[in-house]
Amino acid sequence: MTVKPLGDRVVIKNCEAEETTKSGIILTSAAKEKPQMAIVLAVGPGGNVDGKEITMHVKEGQKVIYSKYAGTEVKVDGEELIIVRQSDILAVVE
């Protein structure tokens, strides 16, 4: 199944959280911090959203940093995805 976002929405998938600290301590799943870095899987067409013309600035395959509590989490074919607005994406990591 494919997810095709509408308007200024972007579908992202979290990058894996670090399992060890820099000093080598292994973290349990409860101690891991939710990552704010993700890979862009799909990008909406942009266009006229809420009366404003939106141009999409992110592309599929880019690594991005997004707001900590942004988006809607969905499960598609066993994968956990997040659908966010482009404005919730803070930066592109190069």
Residue, then its C-alpha position, 0 to 999 in steps of 0.5 A: m500500500t502506498v501513502k500519497p499525501l495531499g496539500d502541504r503534507v509530507v510522509i516521513k519515517n523516523c531514523e533509528a534511535e541510538e542504542t548506546t551513549k557516546s560512552g558505551i552505555i546501552l540504553t533500554s527502549a524506555a530510556k531512548e529519546k524519540p528521534q527528531m530526524a526522519i527520512v522523507l518518503a512522500v511529498g504532497p503537491g503543495g498548491n493553494v492551501d488555506g488560501k496561501e500558495i505553498t511551494m514544496h521545498v523537501k524531496e523524497g529521500q532527504k533526511v530532515i529534522y522535524s518538530k518534536y510533537a508534530g504530525t500524526e502517527v499512522k501504521v501502514d503495512g507494519e511500518e510506523l509513519i508520520i504525516v506532518r505539514q511542511s511547516d513542521i519540518l525545521a531543517v534538511v540534513e545534508 
